[in-house]
Amino acid sequence: MHKRIEEQTVIFFTIIKWIILATMIGILVGLSTTVFIKLLDFAISLAHRNPYYYFALPSVFVLTAWIANKFAPTSKGHGTEKVIEAVHKRSGKINLAVVPVKLFNTILTIAFGGSAGKEGPSGQIGAGLASFFSDLMKLSKDQRKKLVICGISAGFAAIFGTPISGALFGLEVLYVGAVMYEVMLPAFISGIVAYEVCSSLGMTYFHSTIDFAPQFTRSFFIIIVLSGIVFGSISFLFIESSRSAQRFISKWKINEYLKNALGGLSLALLIFLFSTRYAGLGVETIEGLIDDHQPAFWYDFLLKIVFTIVTLSFGGSGGVVTPTFFIGATAGCFFAQLIGMDTATFAAIGMVSLLAGAANTPIAASIMGLEIFGARLAPFAAISCVISFLMTGHRSIFPSQILSVKKSASFDMDVGKEINEADPRVKREERFYLYRFWQIWKWKWKNRNYDKDEK
């Protein structure tokens, strides 16, 4: 009996301790996120006074790369990946210089037309502040790691305006197929507090209840399954294109800052040739597709992939989730146009499904569909999210994610390593079944042609 009371007492005080720590992190991240967004909005309005603002991109990419190299090299690229890396490799240790550098570089990149998001920087800023706070409090490495996870969860919750799915995203994005339950309570608390702080300071969010109320019929279920396959395939394309482009660019034997300038010039010319529709955050386009039922073009998601890859491969700073939303929403809208369905519904489903596939976060993406678009759409969005997650395979837009489970029992592969090291090998018996299926299909096709000739 004494041991049981002792156990419950320790758990009670542990809960109180983490509620206090998580609340403090939530307040800190909520304040920093509000400052970040207000400065970003001001910079965008200032830069866009000139209709050709994007021609400053060559200078912007050189400047952001120089600042990052000089003051905080770990702030380069999209922030979520660097936080995942810090959690897994350095027990959450993040240089405080990352916070102002990431804030400044992201504002510059997005304001002048770089195709990037604000969620990754917000998560990285939150994680950096949490790391500094834990060092200030003399916390252990394990406690610092947990607090940094609270920081990234708070950052996502505050920037998305989705306190539950945003916080869960911060937990789920670290491991493919696993969630750190021991950090769930403080992560949720920090996320909710950060969201409430931002809301009380005047931040507004995109929430849109979908009016279309689909019935769970056999035909609609098939369409949802098909949409999940399509969105998973686009996630695959996005990840592999990003990976191939980065490998190709890394082989260029030229000065780094010349490379940044060339990338900025390329992006400026792309914007000039096509449209500012694919530059910056692209939130207006997403809102137009869902709220106003605007149409999408077949090339929208392809151009956004190109713009995002150029931005993040040549020195631009920002996140990758907002571009993922754009890619998913435009692809979903076009998919609906092809089959004659409600475009807003599939733009919303595509938005969260691309997140599930590209980031390997099907649970957070499904709950996000519920928080943003309402309960009517949630079951269908969840099905599409899970299928998209599976279709993407063993790859991720965040290569430092740890692979905890295989997505199919048909593969022989090691788990517990970074997903970019994954080497999925189809089991021998599965290869045999695939081969037999192919032989039967060929035989039937030949007989079909033969029967036609006979007739």
C-alpha positions as CSV (number, residue, x, y, z in Angstrom):
1,M,0.0,0.0,0.0
2,H,2.8,2.3,0.8
3,K,4.4,1.8,-2.6
4,R,1.1,2.5,-4.3
5,I,0.6,5.8,-2.5
6,E,4.2,6.7,-3.2
7,E,3.7,6.0,-6.9
8,Q,0.5,8.1,-7.1
9,T,2.2,11.0,-5.2
10,V,5.1,11.1,-7.6
11,I,2.8,11.0,-10.6
12,F,0.7,13.8,-9.1
13,F,3.7,16.1,-8.6
14,T,5.1,15.2,-12.0
15,I,1.8,16.2,-13.6
16,I,1.8,19.5,-11.7
17,K,5.4,20.2,-12.7
18,W,4.8,19.6,-16.4
19,I,1.5,21.6,-16.4
20,I,3.4,24.6,-15.0
21,L,6.4,24.2,-17.4
22,A,4.1,23.6,-20.4
23,T,2.0,26.6,-19.6
24,M,5.1,28.9,-19.4
25,I,6.3,27.6,-22.8
26,G,2.8,28.1,-24.3
27,I,2.8,31.7,-23.2
28,L,6.3,32.3,-24.5
29,V,5.6,30.7,-27.8
30,G,2.2,32.4,-28.2
31,L,3.8,35.8,-27.7
32,S,6.7,35.0,-30.1
33,T,4.4,33.6,-32.7
34,T,2.2,36.7,-32.6
35,V,5.2,39.0,-33.0
36,F,6.4,36.8,-35.9
37,I,3.1,36.9,-37.8
38,K,2.5,40.6,-37.2
39,L,6.0,41.4,-38.5
40,L,5.4,39.1,-41.5
41,D,2.1,40.7,-42.4
42,F,3.7,44.2,-42.2
43,A,6.7,43.1,-44.3
44,I,4.4,41.6,-47.0
45,S,2.2,44.7,-47.2
46,L,5.4,46.9,-47.4
47,A,7.1,44.7,-50.1
48,H,4.0,44.4,-52.3
49,R,3.7,48.1,-52.8
50,N,6.0,47.5,-55.7
51,P,4.4,45.2,-58.3
52,Y,7.8,43.7,-59.2
53,Y,8.8,43.1,-55.6
54,Y,9.9,39.5,-56.5
55,F,12.9,40.7,-58.5
56,A,14.6,41.4,-55.2
57,L,14.8,37.6,-54.6
58,P,18.4,37.1,-55.8
59,S,19.6,39.6,-53.2
60,V,17.2,38.2,-50.6
61,F,18.5,34.6,-51.0
62,V,22.1,35.8,-50.8
63,L,21.4,37.8,-47.7
64,T,19.5,35.1,-45.9
65,A,22.2,32.5,-46.7
66,W,24.9,34.8,-45.4
67,I,23.0,35.6,-42.2
68,A,22.4,31.9,-41.6
69,N,26.0,31.0,-42.3
70,K,27.3,33.8,-40.0
71,F,25.0,33.5,-37.0
72,A,23.0,30.2,-37.0
73,P,23.8,27.5,-39.6
74,T,21.2,25.2,-38.2
75,S,18.5,27.7,-39.2
76,K,18.8,26.9,-42.9
77,G,16.0,25.3,-44.8
78,H,12.6,24.5,-43.4
79,G,12.6,24.7,-39.7
80,T,10.7,21.5,-38.8
81,E,13.4,19.3,-40.2
82,K,16.1,21.0,-38.0
83,V,14.0,20.6,-34.9
84,I,13.5,16.9,-35.6
85,E,17.2,16.5,-36.0
86,A,17.9,18.4,-32.8
87,V,15.5,16.2,-30.8
88,H,16.9,13.0,-32.1
89,K,20.6,13.9,-32.2
90,R,21.2,16.6,-29.6
91,S,18.5,15.9,-27.0
92,G,16.7,19.1,-28.1
93,K,19.7,21.4,-27.8
94,I,19.1,24.4,-30.1
95,N,21.2,27.6,-30.3
96,L,19.2,30.6,-29.2
97,A,20.6,32.6,-32.2
98,V,18.3,30.4,-34.4
99,V,15.2,32.3,-33.1
100,P,16.0,35.8,-34.4
101,V,17.8,34.5,-37.5
102,K,14.9,32.2,-38.5
103,L,12.4,35.0,-37.8
104,F,14.2,37.5,-39.9
105,N,15.1,35.2,-42.8
106,T,11.7,33.8,-43.1
107,I,10.0,37.2,-43.2
108,L,12.4,38.3,-45.9
109,T,11.9,35.1,-48.0
110,I,8.1,35.1,-47.9
111,A,7.6,38.9,-48.1
112,F,9.6,39.0,-51.4
113,G,7.8,36.0,-53.0
114,G,9.6,32.9,-51.8
115,S,7.3,29.9,-51.8
116,A,7.5,28.8,-48.2
117,G,5.4,28.5,-45.1
118,K,5.3,30.1,-41.7
119,E,4.6,27.0,-39.6
120,G,8.2,25.5,-39.7
121,P,9.8,28.7,-38.5
122,S,7.2,29.1,-35.8
123,G,7.9,25.6,-34.6
124,Q,11.7,26.1,-34.8
125,I,11.4,29.5,-32.9
126,G,9.2,27.8,-30.3
127,A,11.7,24.9,-29.9
128,G,14.6,27.3,-29.7
129,L,12.9,29.3,-26.9
130,A,12.0,26.1,-25.1
131,S,15.6,24.9,-25.3
132,F,16.9,28.1,-23.9
133,F,14.3,28.1,-21.2
134,S,15.2,24.5,-20.2
135,D,18.9,25.5,-20.0
136,L,18.0,28.5,-17.9
137,M,16.1,26.2,-15.5
138,K,19.0,23.7,-15.4
139,L,16.8,20.9,-16.6
140,S,18.2,17.5,-17.5
141,K,18.7,16.4,-21.2
142,D,15.7,14.3,-21.1
143,Q,13.5,17.1,-19.7
144,R,14.9,19.6,-22.2
145,K,14.0,17.2,-25.0
146,K,10.4,17.0,-23.7
147,L,10.2,20.8,-23.3
148,V,11.5,21.3,-26.8
149,I,8.8,19.0,-28.1
150,C,6.3,21.2,-26.2
151,G,7.8,24.2,-28.0
152,I,7.4,22.8,-31.4
153,S,3.8,21.6,-30.6
154,A,3.0,25.1,-29.3
155,G,4.4,26.7,-32.4
156,F,2.3,24.5,-34.7
157,A,-0.9,24.9,-32.7
158,A,-0.4,28.7,-32.6
159,I,0.3,29.1,-36.3
160,F,-2.4,26.7,-37.5
161,G,-5.1,27.8,-35.1
162,T,-5.7,24.2,-34.3
163,P,-4.7,23.5,-30.7
164,I,-5.2,19.7,-30.7
165,S,-4.0,18.7,-34.1
166,G,-1.2,21.3,-34.1
167,A,0.1,19.9,-30.8
168,L,-0.3,16.4,-32.0
169,F,1.5,17.2,-35.2
170,G,4.5,18.2,-33.1
171,L,4.4,14.8,-31.4
172,E,3.6,12.6,-34.5
173,V,6.2,14.2,-36.8
174,L,9.1,13.0,-34.8
175,Y,8.5,9.3,-35.5
176,V,6.8,7.5,-38.3
177,G,4.3,5.2,-36.7
178,A,4.8,6.2,-33.1
179,V,3.8,9.0,-30.7
180,M,5.6,9.9,-27.5
181,Y,2.7,9.5,-25.0
182,E,4.9,10.7,-22.1
183,V,4.9,14.2,-23.7
184,M,1.3,14.2,-24.7
185,L,-0.1,16.1,-21.7
186,P,2.5,19.0,-21.7
187,A,2.3,19.2,-25.5
188,F,-1.4,19.6,-25.5
189,I,-1.3,22.2,-22.7
190,S,1.4,24.2,-24.4
191,G,-0.4,24.1,-27.7
192,I,-3.8,25.2,-26.2
193,V,-2.1,28.0,-24.2
194,A,-0.1,29.2,-27.2
195,Y,-3.3,29.2,-29.3
196,E,-5.3,31.1,-26.7
197,V,-2.5,33.7,-26.2
198,C,-2.4,34.3,-30.0
199,S,-6.2,34.5,-30.2
200,S,-6.4,37.0,-27.4
201,L,-3.8,39.2,-29.1
202,G,-5.8,39.5,-32.2
203,M,-4.5,36.7,-34.5
204,T,-7.2,35.3,-36.8
205,Y,-7.2,31.8,-38.5
206,F,-8.7,30.1,-41.5
207,H,-11.5,27.9,-40.4
208,S,-14.2,27.0,-42.9
209,T,-17.1,24.6,-42.2
210,I,-17.8,22.7,-45.4
211,D,-21.5,23.1,-46.4
212,F,-21.5,20.0,-48.6
213,A,-22.8,17.0,-46.6
214,P,-21.8,13.8,-48.4
215,Q,-23.6,10.6,-47.8
216,F,-21.6,7.5,-47.0
217,T,-22.6,5.6,-50.2
218,R,-20.7,2.9,-52.0
219,S,-19.8,5.1,-54.9
220,F,-18.7,8.0,-52.8
221,F,-16.6,5.7,-50.6
222,I,-14.8,4.5,-53.8
223,I,-14.2,8.1,-54.8
224,I,-12.7,8.9,-51.4
225,V,-10.4,5.8,-51.6
226,L,-9.3,6.9,-55.1
227,S,-8.7,10.4,-53.9
228,G,-6.4,9.1,-51.1
229,I,-4.4,7.1,-53.8
230,V,-4.1,10.3,-55.9
231,F,-3.0,12.5,-53.0
232,G,-0.5,9.8,-51.8
233,S,1.0,9.7,-55.3
234,I,1.3,13.5,-55.4
235,S,3.0,13.4,-52.0
236,F,5.4,10.8,-53.4
237,L,6.1,13.1,-56.4
238,F,6.7,16.1,-54.1
239,I,9.1,14.3,-51.8
240,E,11.1,12.6,-54.6
241,S,11.2,15.8,-56.6
242,S,12.6,17.7,-53.6
243,R,15.1,15.0,-52.9
244,S,16.3,14.8,-56.5
245,A,16.6,18.5,-56.9
246,Q,18.6,18.9,-53.7
247,R,21.0,16.1,-54.8
248,F,21.4,17.7,-58.2
249,I,22.0,21.2,-56.8
250,S,24.5,20.0,-54.2
251,K,26.7,18.8,-57.1
252,W,27.1,22.3,-58.5
253,K,30.8,23.3,-58.1
254,I,30.2,27.0,-57.9
255,N,30.3,29.6,-55.1
256,E,27.5,29.2,-52.6
257,Y,26.3,32.8,-52.8
258,L,26.4,32.7,-56.6
259,K,24.2,29.6,-56.4
260,N,21.8,31.5,-54.1
261,A,21.6,34.4,-56.5
262,L,20.9,32.2,-59.5
263,G,18.2,30.4,-57.6
264,G,16.6,33.7,-56.6
265,L,16.8,35.0,-60.2
266,S,15.2,31.7,-61.5
267,L,12.4,32.0,-59.0
268,A,11.8,35.7,-59.9
269,L,11.6,34.8,-63.6
270,L,9.2,31.9,-62.8
271,I,6.9,34.3,-60.9
272,F,7.1,36.8,-63.8
273,L,6.3,34.2,-66.4
274,F,3.5,32.4,-64.6
275,S,1.9,34.3,-61.7
276,T,2.3,35.6,-58.1
277,R,-0.3,32.9,-57.4
278,Y,2.5,30.4,-56.7
279,A,4.7,32.9,-54.7
280,G,4.7,33.5,-51.0
281,L,2.3,31.7,-48.7
282,G,-0.6,31.1,-51.2
283,V,-3.2,31.3,-48.4
284,E,-5.5,33.5,-50.5
285,T,-5.7,30.8,-53.2
286,I,-6.5,28.1,-50.6
287,E,-9.2,30.2,-49.1
288,G,-10.6,31.0,-52.5
289,L,-10.8,27.3,-53.5
290,I,-12.7,26.4,-50.3
291,D,-14.7,29.4,-49.4
292,D,-15.6,30.8,-52.8
293,H,-15.5,27.5,-54.9
294,Q,-12.9,29.0,-57.2
295,P,-11.6,26.6,-59.9
296,A,-8.1,25.1,-60.1
297,F,-5.9,24.5,-63.1
298,W,-4.3,21.1,-63.7
299,Y,-0.8,22.6,-63.4
300,D,-1.4,24.5,-60.1
301,F,0.0,21.9,-57.8
302,L,2.9,21.1,-60.2
303,L,4.0,24.7,-60.3
304,K,3.7,25.1,-56.6
305,I,6.0,22.1,-56.2
306,V,8.6,23.7,-58.5
307,F,8.4,27.1,-56.8
308,T,8.8,25.5,-53.3
309,I,11.7,23.3,-54.3
310,V,13.5,26.3,-55.9
311,T,12.9,28.5,-52.8
312,L,14.1,26.0,-50.2
313,S,17.0,24.6,-52.3
314,F,18.7,27.9,-53.0
315,G,18.8,29.7,-49.7
316,G,15.3,30.6,-49.0
317,S,14.0,30.2,-45.4
318,G,10.6,29.0,-44.4
319,G,8.4,26.0,-43.8
320,V,7.1,23.3,-46.1
321,V,3.6,22.7,-44.6
322,T,1.8,25.7,-46.1
323,P,3.0,24.9,-49.6
324,T,1.9,21.3,-48.9
325,F,-1.6,22.7,-48.1
326,F,-1.6,24.6,-51.4
327,I,-0.5,21.6,-53.4
328,G,-3.2,19.4,-51.8
329,A,-6.0,22.0,-52.1
330,T,-5.4,22.7,-55.8
331,A,-4.9,19.0,-56.6
332,G,-8.1,18.1,-54.7
333,C,-10.1,20.9,-56.4
334,F,-8.9,19.7,-59.9
335,F,-9.7,16.1,-59.0
336,A,-13.2,17.1,-58.1
337,Q,-13.6,19.1,-61.3
338,L,-12.7,16.0,-63.3
339,I,-15.3,13.7,-61.6
340,G,-18.0,16.3,-61.2
341,M,-17.9,16.5,-57.4
342,D,-18.0,19.5,-55.0
343,T,-14.7,21.2,-55.4
344,A,-14.5,22.8,-51.9
345,T,-15.0,19.4,-50.3
346,F,-12.1,17.8,-52.2
347,A,-9.9,20.9,-51.9
348,A,-10.3,20.5,-48.1
349,I,-9.7,16.7,-48.2
350,G,-6.6,17.2,-50.4
351,M,-5.2,19.9,-48.1
352,V,-5.0,17.6,-45.1
353,S,-4.3,14.4,-47.1
354,L,-1.1,15.9,-48.6
355,L,0.0,16.8,-45.1
356,A,-0.6,13.2,-44.0
357,G,1.3,11.8,-46.9
358,A,4.2,14.2,-47.1
359,A,4.8,14.5,-43.4
360,N,3.7,11.0,-42.3
361,T,1.2,12.4,-39.8
362,P,-2.2,10.8,-40.6
363,I,-3.6,11.2,-37.1
364,A,-2.8,14.9,-36.8
365,A,-4.0,15.6,-40.4
366,S,-7.3,13.8,-39.7
367,I,-8.0,15.7,-36.6
368,M,-7.0,18.9,-38.4
369,G,-9.7,18.2,-40.9
370,L,-12.1,18.0,-38.0
371,E,-10.9,21.2,-36.4
372,I,-10.8,23.3,-39.5
373,F,-13.6,21.9,-41.7
374,G,-16.1,20.4,-39.2
375,A,-17.4,17.0,-38.2
376,R,-19.3,16.2,-41.4
377,L,-16.2,16.0,-43.5
378,A,-14.0,14.4,-40.8
379,P,-14.7,10.7,-41.5
380,F,-14.0,11.0,-45.3
381,A,-10.9,13.1,-44.7
382,A,-9.6,10.5,-42.3
383,I,-9.9,7.7,-44.8
384,S,-8.1,9.8,-47.5
385,C,-5.4,10.8,-45.0
386,V,-4.6,7.2,-44.0
387,I,-4.5,6.0,-47.6
388,S,-2.3,8.9,-48.6
389,F,0.0,8.1,-45.7
390,L,0.4,4.5,-46.9
391,M,0.7,5.4,-50.6
392,T,3.6,7.7,-49.9
393,G,5.7,4.7,-48.8
394,H,8.8,4.8,-46.6
395,R,9.8,8.4,-47.4
396,S,9.2,11.9,-46.0
397,I,9.5,15.5,-46.6
398,F,11.4,15.5,-43.3
399,P,14.2,13.0,-43.8
400,S,15.3,13.0,-40.1
401,Q,12.1,11.3,-39.0
402,I,12.7,8.0,-37.2
403,L,11.0,5.1,-38.9
404,S,9.3,3.1,-36.1
405,V,7.1,0.7,-38.1
406,K,6.9,-0.7,-41.6
407,K,3.9,0.5,-43.6
408,S,3.3,-3.0,-45.0
409,A,4.2,-6.5,-43.8
410,S,5.3,-7.2,-47.4
411,F,8.7,-5.6,-46.8
412,D,11.9,-6.7,-45.1
413,M,13.6,-3.6,-43.7
414,D,15.2,-2.2,-40.5
415,V,13.2,0.1,-38.3
416,G,14.6,2.5,-35.7
417,K,16.6,4.5,-38.2
418,E,16.1,7.8,-40.0
419,I,13.6,7.4,-42.8
420,N,16.1,8.6,-45.4
421,E,18.1,5.5,-44.6
422,A,15.1,3.2,-45.2
423,D,15.8,0.4,-47.6
424,P,12.5,-1.4,-48.2
425,R,12.9,-4.8,-49.8
426,V,9.9,-6.7,-51.1
427,K,9.7,-10.1,-49.5
428,R,10.5,-13.1,-51.7
429,E,7.0,-14.6,-51.5
430,E,5.5,-11.2,-52.4
431,R,7.7,-10.9,-55.4
432,F,6.5,-14.4,-56.5
433,Y,2.8,-13.3,-56.2
434,L,3.4,-10.1,-58.1
435,Y,5.1,-12.1,-60.8
436,R,2.3,-14.6,-61.1
437,F,-0.3,-11.8,-61.2
438,W,1.7,-10.2,-64.0
439,Q,1.8,-13.5,-65.9
440,I,-1.9,-14.1,-65.5
441,W,-2.7,-10.6,-66.6
442,K,-0.5,-10.9,-69.8
443,W,-2.1,-14.3,-70.6
444,K,-5.6,-12.9,-70.3
445,W,-4.8,-9.8,-72.4
446,K,-3.3,-12.0,-75.2
447,N,-6.4,-14.3,-75.2
448,R,-8.6,-11.2,-75.2
449,N,-6.9,-9.9,-78.4
450,Y,-7.0,-13.4,-79.9
451,D,-10.7,-13.8,-79.3
452,K,-11.3,-10.4,-80.9
453,D,-9.3,-11.5,-84.0
454,E,-11.3,-14.7,-84.2
455,K,-14.6,-12.8,-84.2
